[in-house]
Amino acid sequence: MEAIISAGIQVLLTNGYDKASTYKIAEIADVSIGSLYEYFPGKEAIYAEVQRRNDQNLFDLVMAQPEPKSVKELIRSHTSANIEFVRQNLELHAALINDVPQFAVGRQELPVYRDYLPWVTNFLHQHQEELRQDINTSRIVDFALRATRSTIDNYVLYTPEQLSGPLVEELLIDLAERFLLRT
């Protein structure tokens, strides 16, 4: 299965989604087409698994950060981890956003939202004294996560060179701090 996933990524990055085929993926993976179909019913399933793994790897990296002691540390650490992950996987990240149609990956809620949102919400409840008084924690966390992810994805698609330096990261951190923290 790993060879098929790796070959699927290679075909996506080399040929694009439209020109990807299970036959080409099987050829590069050095497996028979029958073996490929034992694991995946079609290229959509392969790319759904690539997307799921990419999302899981991002979530794992963010959660592997040292336990923050403050909301400010949480914002900085987790925003930096998110951007670093995208920097390291820029070409794949762009291809998954731009080339692979949403119907193909059956886009489900990212683990970052499904599993991470409750964790962050709980963390913020424990650090309520650092937050603005008018905050509805669960709604604001959901919005902040989606705004951060959407901003990063937009840079990936339109100006990826901006992600190589610290500016976007620092602006996102500043935005989140101003949005969440007491002044």
N, C-alpha and C positions, 0 to 999 in steps of 0.2 A: 504494500500500500504506500509506503514512504517513497518508493521509486516513482509511483504514479503521481503523487502530489508534487514531487520535485520536477518531474517532466511537465506536468501541467503548468507550473510556475514558469518554467523555461519557455514553453510554447507561448504562454500569455505575453511574456516580456519580449519575445522575439517576433511573434507573428500577430499578436493581438487576439482578442476573444473571437471576433468574427471568423478568422482564419484557423482558429484552433479546432481540432477534431479529435475524437477519441482514437482514431487510427494513428494520427501524428503523435499523440501523447503516448500511446502504447509502444510505438516504434522507438521513441526517445527513452522511454522507461525500460526498454528491452524486455517487454512482457507481451504475451499474446493478447489479442483483442478480447478473447474469451476471459482471460484472467482479469483484465481491466474491468469487464462487465460483472465479474463476481463481486467486486468492491463498489463499483459506481455504475448506475444505470445510464449515465450520459455525462457530457462535459459540464452540464449545469451542476450536477452533484459533486464533481471534482472541484469546481470553483466555489461552491457553497462550503466545502470542507476547507479549502484554502482560506476563505474569508473567516470561517469560524476559528481556525488556528491563529490567524493573524490577530483577530480580536482577543483571543485568549492569551496570546503572548503579550499583547499590550497590557491587559489586565494583570497578568502575573508580574510584569515588570513594575507597574505602578504599586502593586501590593507588596513588592519586595523592598520598597523603600523603607528606611529606618522609621520607626514609630515617631510621628511628629509630637512635639510638646506644646505646640500652639497652632492656632488656625493659620497664622502667617507662614509657619514652617510647612504645614500641610499644603497650602497653596503653592508655595515655591517648589517643594520637593515633587509633588505630583504633576504639576504643569511641566516642569523640567523633564521628568521621566517620559511624559507623553510626547513632548517634542523630540527628545532624543530617540525614542523608538521610531518615530516617523522619519527622522533624519537617516537612521540606519537602514530603513526599508522604503526609502522614498519612491523608487521606481515601482515596486510592488504595490505600495499604498496608492499611488496615482493610478495604476492599471486597474486595481480593484474598484476605485471610485469611478473612473472615467470609461473604462472599456467593458467591464462586466456588467450586463444589465441587472437591475434589481430583481427582476423575476427569476433570473438564473440562480442567484444565491439565496433566494427565499429569505431575504434580509430579516433577521430577527433582532430583537433588542440586544444590543451589545452587552457582554458580561459586565463591562464597566458600569452600565446603567442598572442592570438587573441585580448584580451582586454588590457593586461598589456603592451605589446610592444609599442603601440602608446603613452601610458601614460609615460613610461620611456623615450622614444625618445623625447617627448616634454620636460620632466624634464631636460634631458641632453642638449637640445638646449638652455634652459634657464641658464644652468651652463657651457656653452661652454668653458669659460675661464679656467675651471679646467681640461679639457680634453686634451689629446695629440692633436697636431695640425693636424696630418695626419688621423684623424678618420672620417669615413663615419658613422655617428651616427646610422642610422637605421640598417645597415648591422652588425655593431659591437655589438649592443645591442642584436640583434637576435642571433648572434653567442655566446655571453657571457651567455645568458639565457639557450641556448641549451647545452652548455658545462657544466654549473653548474648543470642542471637537469640530464644530462647523467652521470656525475661524482657521484652525490648522488645516482642515481639508481644503478650504478655499485657497490658502497659500500653496498647498501641494499642487493644486491644479493650475493656478494662474501665475504665481511668482515663487516657485520653489527655492530660488536662490536666496530669497529673504529669510528662509529657515536656517541657512547656514551660519548666520551670525546671531548675536544675542538680542537684537532689537525686538523681534516678534515675541520671543519668550518673555522679555522684561515688560513689554506692553501688556501681554496677557496677564501676567502676575499682578501688575499694577491695577489693571482693570478689575480683576477678581478681588483684590484687597480693598479697593475703593467701594466695590459693590457689597462686600460682606462685613467689613470691619468697622468698628466704631472709629470716629475721627478724633 
